[in-house]
Amino acid sequence: MQGRPTYRLQREVKIVALLTTTAASFLTPFISSATNIALPNIGLELGLDTVMLGWVQTSFLLTTAIFLLPFGKAADIVGRKKVFLVGLVVYTASSFLGSIANSASVLIISRIFQGIGGAMLAATSVAILSSVFPPQDRGKVLGINVASVYTSIALGPFLGGILTQYFGWRSIFYTNVFVGLLTLLLALCLRQEWKGTPGERFDIIGSLLYGTSLAAIMWGMLSISSYGGWVSSPSFHALLIGTFIMACLVVWEGRIKYPVLNTRLFISNLNFSLSNISALINYAATYALSYLLSLYLQVVKGLSPQVAGTILVAQPIVQALLSPVAGWLSDRIEPGKVASVGIALNAIGLFALSTINGETEIVSIVAMLILMGVGFALFSSPNTNAIMSSVERELFGVASATLSTMRTLGQTFSIAAATLVLSIFVGSEILKPTNLVDFISGIHFAFLMFGVLCIVGIFTSLCRGRKKMI
């Protein structure tokens, strides 16, 4: 047999797969966290009020949440590499569209397509790694993938602030185009295809019900403040319709053989369901932190995007440093208990943030962010450990996709709730000195609300069962 030895070919496939999926895992968290720091500049240039600024983030997160599970299922059926490549093309092209956007509508459309591409990448990256690497090496490479996610979250505010200050907010999107093209070139070197469940039927009806219900509920939440007497408004009707469709989804998914959302697993496995609910609550209560503090630091404190981004990087850096330790700790102590301590620290940090005002020292803000960084670390890795330990090995893919969906849904609800609160307190106005008092009152209420939500999360976290050793 001519050519390079088989083992060398396999080694090259592993290297290319690791580099490609690591770069892809960096892209979507980076654009989300970097855009947070650029929101004030985007609002000034395009004339966006607080509600529209919220949609710049929510449109991306909501679209990702809607398509994550369907694309994960489709990738198992038609091929993970195929969906991954299409995702890279869609994500890169939409990033370019965002870089040249001259209106709110064009920017939000680009964010919607970024969310679609991002969902394809998130649904396939870990699956490709798990397909390429054997079980004895899988934990190590998945750790590298997770480190890429945390690094992008940590670097997002910092690099986003530098790019925004010196090159304008559009440079964030140009950076994603450049990295996306490089990743696409790497991905084209992957010659093999991987399918998890070829021959299964795709749940089209379940996917439509799932996406429609989420879109209706989120639109209703974000539109409530636009109507007086909202009980009779279109926003309230949207909430009712979305809730009804969600109920129909639960009934439908429980009746078919190949559901896009495995509702049976939630019903039969208390540890799995409560761990996922805890993840949903934690991300819903904490994700809007950087969004609200980015506006606070730049609008109230008058800091530059670069300085504001440097301050906000404190939380994800602490999380990235302590997450491996928290994961190690959850192997020795019941992970549910460790995660409960983490969400409790997040609650304390949110209640502390509900007291900030124009005179609050920056060092106090940093201290609160460090505290929540510890909380994030103690919650995230142990909670993931609890989820993956609650299911059989053949359900690892389903469990991973479900956790990703809970995380994205929580992030979406968090931004939506923060946007709703600000729209109630500030109204549909661009932030300016005349409404800063109302803005500070709004973030006080938002942080209090999120702190109370974390208290609920402590109870759901403590009520789960003990992990199984799979």
Secondary structure, 3 states (H helix, E strand, C coil): CCCCCHHHHHHHHHHHHHHHHHHHHHHHHHHHHHHHHHHHHHHHHHCCCHHHHHHHHHHHHHHHHHHHHHHHHHHHHHCHHHHHHHHHHHHHHHHHHHHCCCCHHHHHHHHHHHHHHHHHHHHHHHHHHHHHCCHHHHHHHHHHHHHHHHHHHHHHHHHHHHHHHHHCCHHHHHHHHHHHHHHHHHHCCCCCCCCCCCCCCCCHHHHHHHHHHHHHHHHHHHHHHHCCCHHHCHHHHHHHHHHHHHHHHHHHHCCCCCCCCCHHHHHHCHHHHHHHHHHHHHHHHHCCHHHHHHHHHHHHCCCCHHHHHHHHCHHHHHHHHHHHHHHHHHCCCCHHHHHHHHHHHHHHHHHHHCCCCCCCCHHHHHHHHHHHHHHHHHHHHHHHHHHHCCCCHHHHHHHHHHHHHHHHHHHHHHHHHHHHHHHHHHCCCCCCHHHHHHHHHHHHHHHHHHHHHHHHHHHHHHCCCCCCCC
